[in-house]
């Protein structure tokens, strides 16, 4: 009964640097940068109120087997 807002994920070179650019353009940080398996993530809101998830792969991709399963 409640409308869910769509989540948009962007792969960026640096989650922290991308979040800074969003805030400089009038957006704001919703969830501060936090570590994930492949690097860093931050959730921002653009100047129009849309939430954006910014991810970087600064630690590199996960290792997978021939079938694509994470090992």
N, CA, C, O and CB atoms as a CASP TS submission, in Angstrom:
PFRMAT TS
TARGET T0000
AUTHOR 0000-0000-0000
METHOD Language model
MODEL 1
PARENT N/A
ATOM      1  N   UNK     1       0.806  -1.196   0.000  1.00  0.00           N
ATOM      2  CA  UNK     1       0.000   0.000   0.000  1.00  0.00           C
ATOM      3  C   UNK     1       0.853   1.265   0.000  1.00  0.00           C
ATOM      4  O   UNK     1       0.364   2.359  -0.285  1.00  0.00           O
ATOM      5  CB  UNK     1      -0.919  -0.005   1.188  1.00  0.00           C
ATOM      6  N   UNK     2       2.121   1.100   0.320  1.00  0.00           N
ATOM      7  CA  UNK     2       3.006   2.268   0.291  1.00  0.00           C
ATOM      8  C   UNK     2       3.860   2.209  -0.963  1.00  0.00           C
ATOM      9  O   UNK     2       4.346   1.146  -1.350  1.00  0.00           O
ATOM     10  CB  UNK     2       3.901   2.332   1.564  1.00  0.00           C
ATOM     11  N   UNK     3       4.035   3.350  -1.584  1.00  0.00           N
ATOM     12  CA  UNK     3       4.858   3.408  -2.779  1.00  0.00           C
ATOM     13  C   UNK     3       6.327   3.419  -2.385  1.00  0.00           C
ATOM     14  O   UNK     3       6.768   4.279  -1.623  1.00  0.00           O
ATOM     15  CB  UNK     3       4.511   4.648  -3.625  1.00  0.00           C
ATOM     16  N   UNK     4       7.085   2.454  -2.912  1.00  0.00           N
ATOM     17  CA  UNK     4       8.517   2.413  -2.647  1.00  0.00           C
ATOM     18  C   UNK     4       9.233   3.258  -3.688  1.00  0.00           C
ATOM     19  O   UNK     4       8.864   3.280  -4.862  1.00  0.00           O
ATOM     20  CB  UNK     4       9.050   0.953  -2.657  1.00  0.00           C
ATOM     21  N   UNK     5      10.264   3.952  -3.228  1.00  0.00           N
ATOM     22  CA  UNK     5      11.058   4.755  -4.140  1.00  0.00           C
ATOM     23  C   UNK     5      12.090   3.853  -4.794  1.00  0.00           C
ATOM     24  O   UNK     5      12.661   2.982  -4.137  1.00  0.00           O
ATOM     25  CB  UNK     5      11.736   5.945  -3.405  1.00  0.00           C
ATOM     26  N   UNK     6      12.330   4.052  -6.064  1.00  0.00           N
ATOM     27  CA  UNK     6      13.289   3.238  -6.783  1.00  0.00           C
ATOM     28  C   UNK     6      14.701   3.557  -6.314  1.00  0.00           C
ATOM     29  O   UNK     6      15.038   4.719  -6.085  1.00  0.00           O
ATOM     30  CB  UNK     6      13.158   3.457  -8.294  1.00  0.00           C
ATOM     31  N   UNK     7      15.535   2.513  -6.170  1.00  0.00           N
ATOM     32  CA  UNK     7      16.927   2.707  -5.797  1.00  0.00           C
ATOM     33  C   UNK     7      17.774   2.692  -7.057  1.00  0.00           C
ATOM     34  O   UNK     7      17.657   1.791  -7.887  1.00  0.00           O
ATOM     35  CB  UNK     7      17.398   1.619  -4.796  1.00  0.00           C
ATOM     36  N   UNK     8      18.622   3.689  -7.190  1.00  0.00           N
ATOM     37  CA  UNK     8      19.512   3.768  -8.337  1.00  0.00           C
ATOM     38  C   UNK     8      20.937   3.657  -7.819  1.00  0.00           C
ATOM     39  O   UNK     8      21.366   4.445  -6.976  1.00  0.00           O
ATOM     40  CB  UNK     8      19.297   5.095  -9.145  1.00  0.00           C
ATOM     41  N   UNK     9      21.679   2.657  -8.340  1.00  0.00           N
ATOM     42  CA  UNK     9      23.059   2.426  -7.935  1.00  0.00           C
ATOM     43  C   UNK     9      23.989   2.872  -9.068  1.00  0.00           C
ATOM     44  O   UNK     9      23.755   2.570 -10.238  1.00  0.00           O
ATOM     45  CB  UNK     9      23.293   0.924  -7.577  1.00  0.00           C
ATOM     46  N   UNK    10      25.035   3.586  -8.697  1.00  0.00           N
ATOM     47  CA  UNK    10      26.044   4.012  -9.658  1.00  0.00           C
ATOM     48  C   UNK    10      27.399   3.490  -9.238  1.00  0.00           C
ATOM     49  O   UNK    10      27.782   3.621  -8.075  1.00  0.00           O
ATOM     50  CB  UNK    10      26.072   5.543  -9.787  1.00  0.00           C
ATOM     51  N   UNK    11      28.136   2.895 -10.175  1.00  0.00           N
ATOM     52  CA  UNK    11      29.510   2.508  -9.946  1.00  0.00           C
ATOM     53  C   UNK    11      30.370   3.723 -10.288  1.00  0.00           C
ATOM     54  O   UNK    11      30.315   4.230 -11.408  1.00  0.00           O
ATOM     55  CB  UNK    11      29.909   1.244 -10.798  1.00  0.00           C
ATOM     56  N   UNK    12      31.162   4.188  -9.327  1.00  0.00           N
ATOM     57  CA  UNK    12      31.987   5.376  -9.500  1.00  0.00           C
ATOM     58  C   UNK    12      33.432   5.036  -9.163  1.00  0.00           C
ATOM     59  O   UNK    12      33.705   3.999  -8.559  1.00  0.00           O
ATOM     60  CB  UNK    12      31.475   6.544  -8.617  1.00  0.00           C
ATOM     61  N   UNK    13      34.354   5.906  -9.553  1.00  0.00           N
ATOM     62  CA  UNK    13      35.768   5.677  -9.235  1.00  0.00           C
ATOM     63  C   UNK    13      36.023   5.795  -7.738  1.00  0.00           C
ATOM     64  O   UNK    13      36.790   5.017  -7.171  1.00  0.00           O
ATOM     65  CB  UNK    13      36.655   6.670  -9.995  1.00  0.00           C
ATOM     66  N   UNK    14      35.383   6.763  -7.101  1.00  0.00           N
ATOM     67  CA  UNK    14      35.532   6.979  -5.660  1.00  0.00           C
ATOM     68  C   UNK    14      34.180   7.401  -5.093  1.00  0.00           C
ATOM     69  O   UNK    14      33.648   8.450  -5.458  1.00  0.00           O
ATOM     70  CB  UNK    14      36.631   8.059  -5.355  1.00  0.00           C
ATOM     71  N   UNK    15      33.626   6.581  -4.197  1.00  0.00           N
ATOM     72  CA  UNK    15      32.331   6.904  -3.605  1.00  0.00           C
ATOM     73  C   UNK    15      32.401   8.217  -2.829  1.00  0.00           C
ATOM     74  O   UNK    15      31.488   9.039  -2.912  1.00  0.00           O
ATOM     75  CB  UNK    15      31.864   5.768  -2.685  1.00  0.00           C
ATOM     76  N   UNK    16      33.476   8.412  -2.080  1.00  0.00           N
ATOM     77  CA  UNK    16      33.613   9.628  -1.285  1.00  0.00           C
ATOM     78  C   UNK    16      33.715  10.874  -2.170  1.00  0.00           C
ATOM     79  O   UNK    16      33.067  11.882  -1.890  1.00  0.00           O
ATOM     80  CB  UNK    16      34.840   9.527  -0.381  1.00  0.00           C
ATOM     81  N   UNK    17      34.515  10.815  -3.227  1.00  0.00           N
ATOM     82  CA  UNK    17      34.664  11.962  -4.130  1.00  0.00           C
ATOM     83  C   UNK    17      33.351  12.258  -4.863  1.00  0.00           C
ATOM     84  O   UNK    17      32.992  13.421  -5.045  1.00  0.00           O
ATOM     85  CB  UNK    17      35.791  11.698  -5.150  1.00  0.00           C
ATOM     86  N   UNK    18      32.640  11.215  -5.280  1.00  0.00           N
ATOM     87  CA  UNK    18      31.363  11.415  -5.969  1.00  0.00           C
ATOM     88  C   UNK    18      30.341  12.037  -5.027  1.00  0.00           C
ATOM     89  O   UNK    18      29.574  12.911  -5.431  1.00  0.00           O
ATOM     90  CB  UNK    18      30.830  10.081  -6.526  1.00  0.00           C
ATOM     91  N   UNK    19      30.325  11.590  -3.765  1.00  0.00           N
ATOM     92  CA  UNK    19      29.398  12.168  -2.783  1.00  0.00           C
ATOM     93  C   UNK    19      29.709  13.645  -2.555  1.00  0.00           C
ATOM     94  O   UNK    19      28.799  14.460  -2.406  1.00  0.00           O
ATOM     95  CB  UNK    19      29.471  11.396  -1.445  1.00  0.00           C
ATOM     96  N   UNK    20      30.969  13.978  -2.530  1.00  0.00           N
ATOM     97  CA  UNK    20      31.361  15.386  -2.351  1.00  0.00           C
ATOM     98  C   UNK    20      30.856  16.228  -3.521  1.00  0.00           C
ATOM     99  O   UNK    20      30.382  17.345  -3.314  1.00  0.00           O
ATOM    100  CB  UNK    20      32.904  15.516  -2.224  1.00  0.00           C
ATOM    101  N   UNK    21      30.949  15.717  -4.731  1.00  0.00           N
ATOM    102  CA  UNK    21      30.461  16.460  -5.902  1.00  0.00           C
ATOM    103  C   UNK    21      28.950  16.660  -5.829  1.00  0.00           C
ATOM    104  O   UNK    21      28.439  17.718  -6.196  1.00  0.00           O
ATOM    105  CB  UNK    21      30.833  15.722  -7.205  1.00  0.00           C
ATOM    106  N   UNK    22      28.233  15.630  -5.348  1.00  0.00           N
ATOM    107  CA  UNK    22      26.771  15.742  -5.203  1.00  0.00           C
ATOM    108  C   UNK    22      26.436  16.830  -4.181  1.00  0.00           C
ATOM    109  O   UNK    22      25.545  17.645  -4.421  1.00  0.00           O
ATOM    110  CB  UNK    22      26.148  14.374  -4.768  1.00  0.00           C
ATOM    111  N   UNK    23      27.133  16.854  -3.052  1.00  0.00           N
ATOM    112  CA  UNK    23      26.841  17.863  -2.027  1.00  0.00           C
ATOM    113  C   UNK    23      27.203  19.260  -2.518  1.00  0.00           C
ATOM    114  O   UNK    23      26.511  20.226  -2.194  1.00  0.00           O
ATOM    115  CB  UNK    23      27.603  17.549  -0.730  1.00  0.00           C
ATOM    116  N   UNK    24      28.264  19.378  -3.285  1.00  0.00           N
ATOM    117  CA  UNK    24      28.636  20.683  -3.859  1.00  0.00           C
ATOM    118  C   UNK    24      27.574  21.186  -4.837  1.00  0.00           C
ATOM    119  O   UNK    24      27.430  22.392  -5.039  1.00  0.00           O
ATOM    120  CB  UNK    24      29.998  20.586  -4.574  1.00  0.00           C
ATOM    121  N   UNK    25      26.829  20.254  -5.444  1.00  0.00           N
ATOM    122  CA  UNK    25      25.778  20.623  -6.397  1.00  0.00           C
ATOM    123  C   UNK    25      24.426  20.851  -5.725  1.00  0.00           C
ATOM    124  O   UNK    25      23.428  21.108  -6.398  1.00  0.00           O
ATOM    125  CB  UNK    25      25.641  19.547  -7.454  1.00  0.00           C
ATOM    126  N   UNK    26      24.397  20.754  -4.372  1.00  0.00           N
ATOM    127  CA  UNK    26      23.153  21.015  -3.657  1.00  0.00           C
ATOM    128  C   UNK    26      22.484  19.796  -3.068  1.00  0.00           C
ATOM    129  O   UNK    26      21.420  19.906  -2.459  1.00  0.00           O
ATOM    130  CB  UNK    26      22.210  21.674  -4.556  1.00  0.00           C
ATOM    131  N   UNK    27      23.092  18.629  -3.239  1.00  0.00           N
ATOM    132  CA  UNK    27      22.536  17.404  -2.660  1.00  0.00           C
ATOM    133  C   UNK    27      23.013  17.234  -1.225  1.00  0.00           C
ATOM    134  O   UNK    27      23.635  18.132  -0.657  1.00  0.00           O
ATOM    135  CB  UNK    27      22.929  16.173  -3.504  1.00  0.00           C
ATOM    136  N   UNK    28      22.717  16.073  -0.642  1.00  0.00           N
ATOM    137  CA  UNK    28      23.176  15.834   0.722  1.00  0.00           C
ATOM    138  C   UNK    28      23.465  14.351   0.921  1.00  0.00           C
ATOM    139  O   UNK    28      22.948  13.498   0.199  1.00  0.00           O
ATOM    140  CB  UNK    28      22.129  16.324   1.744  1.00  0.00           C
ATOM    141  N   UNK    29      24.293  14.063   1.905  1.00  0.00           N
ATOM    142  CA  UNK    29      24.630  12.684   2.244  1.00  0.00           C
ATOM    143  C   UNK    29      23.558  12.145   3.186  1.00  0.00           C
ATOM    144  O   UNK    29      23.259  12.749   4.215  1.00  0.00           O
ATOM    145  CB  UNK    29      26.051  12.590   2.895  1.00  0.00           C
ATOM    146  N   UNK    30      22.985  11.001   2.820  1.00  0.00           N
ATOM    147  CA  UNK    30      21.950  10.343   3.621  1.00  0.00           C
ATOM    148  C   UNK    30      22.591   9.314   4.559  1.00  0.00           C
ATOM    149  O   UNK    30      22.278   9.263   5.748  1.00  0.00           O
ATOM    150  CB  UNK    30      20.894   9.659   2.703  1.00  0.00           C
ATOM    151  N   UNK    31      23.492   8.498   4.004  1.00  0.00           N
ATOM    152  CA  UNK    31      24.246   7.504   4.778  1.00  0.00           C
ATOM    153  C   UNK    31      25.724   7.750   4.476  1.00  0.00           C
ATOM    154  O   UNK    31      26.144   7.630   3.325  1.00  0.00           O
ATOM    155  CB  UNK    31      23.812   6.008   4.416  1.00  0.00           C
ATOM    156  N   UNK    32      26.515   8.092   5.489  1.00  0.00           N
ATOM    157  CA  UNK    32      27.936   8.375   5.261  1.00  0.00           C
ATOM    158  C   UNK    32      28.666   7.169   4.660  1.00  0.00           C
ATOM    159  O   UNK    32      28.179   6.042   4.745  1.00  0.00           O
ATOM    160  CB  UNK    32      28.608   8.788   6.574  1.00  0.00           C
ATOM    161  N   UNK    33      29.836   7.410   4.053  1.00  0.00           N
ATOM    162  CA  UNK    33      30.592   6.307   3.447  1.00  0.00           C
ATOM    163  C   UNK    33      30.822   5.164   4.433  1.00  0.00           C
ATOM    164  O   UNK    33      31.148   5.381   5.600  1.00  0.00           O
ATOM    165  CB  UNK    33      31.934   6.814   2.926  1.00  0.00           C
ATOM    166  N   UNK    34      30.642   3.936   3.930  1.00  0.00           N
ATOM    167  CA  UNK    34      30.905   2.741   4.728  1.00  0.00           C
ATOM    168  C   UNK    34      31.557   1.694   3.834  1.00  0.00           C
ATOM    169  O   UNK    34      31.354   1.672   2.620  1.00  0.00           O
ATOM    170  CB  UNK    34      29.591   2.188   5.371  1.00  0.00           C
ATOM    171  N   UNK    35      32.348   0.824   4.467  1.00  0.00           N
ATOM    172  CA  UNK    35      33.066  -0.213   3.738  1.00  0.00           C
ATOM    173  C   UNK    35      32.143  -1.341   3.307  1.00  0.00           C
ATOM    174  O   UNK    35      31.246  -1.751   4.044  1.00  0.00           O
ATOM    175  CB  UNK    35      34.191  -0.766   4.587  1.00  0.00           C
ATOM    176  N   UNK    36      32.384  -1.837   2.087  1.00  0.00           N
ATOM    177  CA  UNK    36      31.717  -3.023   1.579  1.00  0.00           C
ATOM    178  C   UNK    36      32.806  -3.965   1.071  1.00  0.00           C
ATOM    179  O   UNK    36      33.972  -3.574   1.018  1.00  0.00           O
ATOM    180  CB  UNK    36      30.677  -2.669   0.446  1.00  0.00           C
ATOM    181  N   UNK    37      32.456  -5.195   0.697  1.00  0.00           N
ATOM    182  CA  UNK    37      33.459  -6.187   0.291  1.00  0.00           C
ATOM    183  C   UNK    37      34.349  -5.722  -0.847  1.00  0.00           C
ATOM    184  O   UNK    37      35.537  -6.044  -0.876  1.00  0.00           O
ATOM    185  CB  UNK    37      32.780  -7.458  -0.111  1.00  0.00           C
ATOM    186  N   UNK    38      33.795  -4.975  -1.779  1.00  0.00           N
ATOM    187  CA  UNK    38      34.571  -4.576  -2.960  1.00  0.00           C
ATOM    188  C   UNK    38      35.167  -3.176  -2.855  1.00  0.00           C
ATOM    189  O   UNK    38      35.965  -2.788  -3.708  1.00  0.00           O
ATOM    190  CB  UNK    38      33.701  -4.648  -4.183  1.00  0.00           C
ATOM    191  N   UNK    39      34.801  -2.411  -1.833  1.00  0.00           N
ATOM    192  CA  UNK    39      35.314  -1.041  -1.710  1.00  0.00           C
ATOM    193  C   UNK    39      34.524  -0.216  -0.725  1.00  0.00           C
ATOM    194  O   UNK    39      34.481  -0.529   0.465  1.00  0.00           O
ATOM    195  CB  UNK    39      35.305  -0.358  -3.049  1.00  0.00           C
ATOM    196  N   UNK    40      33.889   0.850  -1.222  1.00  0.00           N
ATOM    197  CA  UNK    40      33.134   1.776  -0.370  1.00  0.00           C
ATOM    198  C   UNK    40      31.782   2.086  -0.988  1.00  0.00           C
ATOM    199  O   UNK    40      31.603   1.999  -2.203  1.00  0.00           O
ATOM    200  CB  UNK    40      33.923   3.078  -0.145  1.00  0.00           C
ATOM    201  N   UNK    41      30.832   2.449  -0.130  1.00  0.00           N
ATOM    202  CA  UNK    41      29.476   2.803  -0.542  1.00  0.00           C
ATOM    203  C   UNK    41      29.048   4.037   0.241  1.00  0.00           C
ATOM    204  O   UNK    41      29.460   4.224   1.386  1.00  0.00           O
ATOM    205  CB  UNK    41      28.480   1.616  -0.313  1.00  0.00           C
ATOM    206  N   UNK    42      28.231   4.870  -0.368  1.00  0.00           N
ATOM    207  CA  UNK    42      27.630   6.028   0.295  1.00  0.00           C
ATOM    208  C   UNK    42      26.262   6.259  -0.345  1.00  0.00           C
ATOM    209  O   UNK    42      26.098   6.058  -1.548  1.00  0.00           O
ATOM    210  CB  UNK    42      28.550   7.314   0.175  1.00  0.00           C
ATOM    211  N   UNK    43      25.286   6.678   0.450  1.00  0.00           N
ATOM    212  CA  UNK    43      23.955   6.973  -0.078  1.00  0.00           C
ATOM    213  C   UNK    43      23.754   8.482   0.014  1.00  0.00           C
ATOM    214  O   UNK    43      23.897   9.080   1.080  1.00  0.00           O
ATOM    215  CB  UNK    43      22.826   6.192   0.708  1.00  0.00           C
ATOM    216  N   UNK    44      23.421   9.078  -1.120  1.00  0.00           N
ATOM    217  CA  UNK    44      23.218  10.523  -1.186  1.00  0.00           C
ATOM    218  C   UNK    44      21.820  10.824  -1.707  1.00  0.00           C
ATOM    219  O   UNK    44      21.105   9.940  -2.178  1.00  0.00           O
ATOM    220  CB  UNK    44      24.287  11.189  -2.084  1.00  0.00           C
ATOM    221  N   UNK    45      21.461  12.072  -1.611  1.00  0.00           N
ATOM    222  CA  UNK    45      20.216  12.556  -2.199  1.00  0.00           C
ATOM    223  C   UNK    45      20.599  13.685  -3.141  1.00  0.00           C
ATOM    224  O   UNK    45      21.285  14.626  -2.740  1.00  0.00           O
ATOM    225  CB  UNK    45      19.180  13.034  -1.096  1.00  0.00           C
ATOM    226  N   UNK    46      20.159  13.597  -4.394  1.00  0.00           N
ATOM    227  CA  UNK    46      20.499  14.656  -5.336  1.00  0.00           C
ATOM    228  C   UNK    46      19.674  15.914  -5.027  1.00  0.00           C
ATOM    229  O   UNK    46      18.769  15.859  -4.194  1.00  0.00           O
ATOM    230  CB  UNK    46      20.258  14.185  -6.796  1.00  0.00           C
ATOM    231  N   UNK    47      19.968  17.039  -5.679  1.00  0.00           N
ATOM    232  CA  UNK    47      19.251  18.282  -5.383  1.00  0.00           C
ATOM    233  C   UNK    47      17.739  18.211  -5.610  1.00  0.00           C
ATOM    234  O   UNK    47      16.999  19.076  -5.141  1.00  0.00           O
ATOM    235  CB  UNK    47      19.814  19.382  -6.217  1.00  0.00           C
ATOM    236  N   UNK    48      17.282  17.185  -6.327  1.00  0.00           N
ATOM    237  CA  UNK    48      15.853  17.031  -6.612  1.00  0.00           C
ATOM    238  C   UNK    48      15.166  16.069  -5.647  1.00  0.00           C
ATOM    239  O   UNK    48      13.972  15.802  -5.779  1.00  0.00           O
ATOM    240  CB  UNK    48      15.659  16.546  -8.035  1.00  0.00           C
ATOM    241  N   UNK    49      15.930  15.543  -4.662  1.00  0.00           N
ATOM    242  CA  UNK    49      15.365  14.655  -3.658  1.00  0.00           C
ATOM    243  C   UNK    49      15.450  13.177  -3.968  1.00  0.00           C
ATOM    244  O   UNK    49      14.912  12.360  -3.221  1.00  0.00           O
ATOM    245  CB  UNK    49      13.974  15.002  -3.450  1.00  0.00           C
ATOM    246  N   UNK    50      16.122  12.811  -5.067  1.00  0.00           N
ATOM    247  CA  UNK    50      16.235  11.400  -5.439  1.00  0.00           C
ATOM    248  C   UNK    50      17.391  10.735  -4.688  1.00  0.00           C
ATOM    249  O   UNK    50      18.501  11.266  -4.693  1.00  0.00           O
ATOM    250  CB  UNK    50      16.434  11.258  -6.962  1.00  0.00           C
ATOM    251  N   UNK    51      17.158   9.588  -4.046  1.00  0.00           N
ATOM    252  CA  UNK    51      18.260   8.891  -3.394  1.00  0.00           C
ATOM    253  C   UNK    51      19.119   8.165  -4.429  1.00  0.00           C
ATOM    254  O   UNK    51      18.598   7.572  -5.373  1.00  0.00           O
ATOM    255  CB  UNK    51      17.726   7.897  -2.346  1.00  0.00           C
ATOM    256  N   UNK    52      20.423   8.218  -4.245  1.00  0.00           N
ATOM    257  CA  UNK    52      21.372   7.562  -5.140  1.00  0.00           C
ATOM    258  C   UNK    52      22.371   6.783  -4.296  1.00  0.00           C
ATOM    259  O   UNK    52      22.876   7.295  -3.297  1.00  0.00           O
ATOM    260  CB  UNK    52      22.101   8.598  -6.056  1.00  0.00           C
ATOM    261  N   UNK    53      22.658   5.547  -4.694  1.00  0.00           N
ATOM    262  CA  UNK    53      23.656   4.735  -4.015  1.00  0.00           C
ATOM    263  C   UNK    53      24.915   4.771  -4.874  1.00  0.00           C
ATOM    264  O   UNK    53      24.887   4.387  -6.043  1.00  0.00           O
ATOM    265  CB  UNK    53      23.149   3.258  -3.782  1.00  0.00           C
ATOM    266  N   UNK    54      26.015   5.229  -4.293  1.00  0.00           N
ATOM    267  CA  UNK    54      27.280   5.341  -5.010  1.00  0.00           C
ATOM    268  C   UNK    54      28.226   4.275  -4.492  1.00  0.00           C
ATOM    269  O   UNK    54      28.500   4.212  -3.294  1.00  0.00           O
ATOM    270  CB  UNK    54      27.900   6.759  -4.850  1.00  0.00           C
ATOM    271  N   UNK    55      28.725   3.438  -5.386  1.00  0.00           N
ATOM    272  CA  UNK    55      29.608   2.332  -5.030  1.00  0.00           C
ATOM    273  C   UNK    55      30.924   2.460  -5.773  1.00  0.00           C
ATOM    274  O   UNK    55      30.948   2.842  -6.943  1.00  0.00           O
ATOM    275  CB  UNK    55      28.946   0.978  -5.342  1.00  0.00           C
ATOM    276  N   UNK    56      32.021   2.143  -5.097  1.00  0.00           N
ATOM    277  CA  UNK    56      33.284   2.028  -5.822  1.00  0.00           C
ATOM    278  C   UNK    56      33.858   0.638  -5.607  1.00  0.00           C
ATOM    279  O   UNK    56      33.474  -0.068  -4.675  1.00  0.00           O
ATOM    280  CB  UNK    56      34.294   3.115  -5.364  1.00  0.00           C
ATOM    281  N   UNK    57      34.773   0.256  -6.474  1.00  0.00           N
ATOM    282  CA  UNK    57      35.411  -1.066  -6.391  1.00  0.00           C
ATOM    283  C   UNK    57      36.890  -0.897  -6.052  1.00  0.00           C
ATOM    284  O   UNK    57      37.749  -1.532  -6.664  1.00  0.00           O
ATOM    285  CB  UNK    57      35.243  -1.853  -7.730  1.00  0.00           C
ATOM    286  N   UNK    58      37.181  -0.047  -5.084  1.00  0.00           N
ATOM    287  CA  UNK    58      38.570   0.252  -4.742  1.00  0.00           C
ATOM    288  C   UNK    58      39.326  -0.951  -4.189  1.00  0.00           C
ATOM    289  O   UNK    58      40.557  -0.953  -4.195  1.00  0.00           O
ATOM    290  CB  UNK    58      38.614   1.369  -3.739  1.00  0.00           C
ATOM    291  N   UNK    59      38.617  -1.979  -3.712  1.00  0.00           N
ATOM    292  CA  UNK    59      39.256  -3.203  -3.227  1.00  0.00           C
ATOM    293  C   UNK    59      39.311  -4.277  -4.316  1.00  0.00           C
ATOM    294  O   UNK    59      39.935  -5.320  -4.122  1.00  0.00           O
ATOM    295  CB  UNK    59      38.511  -3.738  -2.002  1.00  0.00           C
ATOM    296  N   UNK    60      38.671  -4.035  -5.441  1.00  0.00           N
ATOM    297  CA  UNK    60      38.655  -5.002  -6.535  1.00  0.00           C
ATOM    298  C   UNK    60      37.421  -5.871  -6.509  1.00  0.00           C
ATOM    299  O   UNK    60      36.708  -5.919  -5.507  1.00  0.00           O
ATOM    300  CB  UNK    60      39.882  -5.869  -6.484  1.00  0.00           C
ATOM    301  N   UNK    61      37.164  -6.566  -7.618  1.00  0.00           N
ATOM    302  CA  UNK    61      35.967  -7.408  -7.716  1.00  0.00           C
ATOM    303  C   UNK    61      36.092  -8.657  -6.847  1.00  0.00           C
ATOM    304  O   UNK    61      37.188  -9.041  -6.439  1.00  0.00           O
ATOM    305  CB  UNK    61      35.717  -7.809  -9.174  1.00  0.00           C
ATOM    306  N   UNK    62      34.955  -9.278  -6.575  1.00  0.00           N
ATOM    307  CA  UNK    62      34.945 -10.549  -5.862  1.00  0.00           C
ATOM    308  C   UNK    62      35.426 -11.653  -6.799  1.00  0.00           C
ATOM    309  O   UNK    62      35.264 -11.544  -8.015  1.00  0.00           O
ATOM    310  CB  UNK    62      33.528 -10.868  -5.313  1.00  0.00           C
ATOM    311  N   UNK    63      36.004 -12.694  -6.258  1.00  0.00           N
ATOM    312  CA  UNK    63      36.464 -13.831  -7.044  1.00  0.00           C
ATOM    313  C   UNK    63      35.302 -14.797  -7.240  1.00  0.00           C
ATOM    314  O   UNK    63      34.584 -15.120  -6.294  1.00  0.00           O
ATOM    315  CB  UNK    63      37.666 -14.538  -6.356  1.00  0.00           C
ATOM    316  N   UNK    64      35.126 -15.253  -8.475  1.00  0.00           N
ATOM    317  CA  UNK    64      34.031 -16.175  -8.781  1.00  0.00           C
ATOM    318  C   UNK    64      34.570 -17.427  -9.459  1.00  0.00           C
ATOM    319  O   UNK    64      35.659 -17.417 -10.033  1.00  0.00           O
ATOM    320  CB  UNK    64      32.977 -15.492  -9.677  1.00  0.00           C
ATOM    321  N   UNK    65      33.784 -18.520  -9.387  1.00  0.00           N
ATOM    322  CA  UNK    65      34.137 -19.749 -10.074  1.00  0.00           C
ATOM    323  C   UNK    65      33.605 -19.697 -11.502  1.00  0.00           C
ATOM    324  O   UNK    65      33.067 -18.674 -11.924  1.00  0.00           O
ATOM    325  CB  UNK    65      33.581 -20.983  -9.323  1.00  0.00           C
ATOM    326  N   UNK    66      33.751 -20.783 -12.243  1.00  0.00           N
ATOM    327  CA  UNK    66      33.341 -20.829 -13.640  1.00  0.00           C
ATOM    328  C   UNK    66      31.847 -20.575 -13.851  1.00  0.00           C
ATOM    329  O   UNK    66      31.437 -20.107 -14.913  1.00  0.00           O
ATOM    330  CB  UNK    66      33.703 -22.158 -14.220  1.00  0.00           C
ATOM    331  N   UNK    67      31.031 -20.887 -12.830  1.00  0.00           N
ATOM    332  CA  UNK    67      29.588 -20.669 -12.930  1.00  0.00           C
ATOM    333  C   UNK    67      29.167 -19.280 -12.458  1.00  0.00           C
ATOM    334  O   UNK    67      27.984 -18.943 -12.505  1.00  0.00           O
ATOM    335  CB  UNK    67      28.856 -21.717 -12.126  1.00  0.00           C
ATOM    336  N   UNK    68      30.111 -18.484 -12.012  1.00  0.00           N
ATOM    337  CA  UNK    68      29.784 -17.137 -11.532  1.00  0.00           C
ATOM    338  C   UNK    68      29.460 -17.048 -10.061  1.00  0.00           C
ATOM    339  O   UNK    68      29.032 -15.994  -9.589  1.00  0.00           O
ATOM    340  CB  UNK    68      28.642 -16.609 -12.293  1.00  0.00           C
ATOM    341  N   UNK    69      29.652 -18.128  -9.319  1.00  0.00           N
ATOM    342  CA  UNK    69      29.407 -18.117  -7.882  1.00  0.00           C
ATOM    343  C   UNK    69      30.587 -17.474  -7.152  1.00  0.00           C
ATOM    344  O   UNK    69      31.744 -17.746  -7.473  1.00  0.00           O
ATOM    345  CB  UNK    69      29.163 -19.552  -7.360  1.00  0.00           C
ATOM    346  N   UNK    70      30.295 -16.637  -6.187  1.00  0.00           N
ATOM    347  CA  UNK    70      31.360 -16.006  -5.403  1.00  0.00           C
ATOM    348  C   UNK    70      32.030 -17.063  -4.542  1.00  0.00           C
ATOM    349  O   UNK    70      31.370 -17.826  -3.837  1.00  0.00           O
ATOM    350  CB  UNK    70      30.803 -14.848  -4.520  1.00  0.00           C
ATOM    351  N   UNK    71      33.379 -17.093  -4.617  1.00  0.00           N
ATOM    352  CA  UNK    71      34.128 -18.067  -3.802  1.00  0.00           C
ATOM    353  C   UNK    71      35.057 -17.365  -2.824  1.00  0.00           C
ATOM    354  O   UNK    71      35.763 -18.025  -2.061  1.00  0.00           O
ATOM    355  CB  UNK    71      34.940 -19.015  -4.701  1.00  0.00           C
TER
END
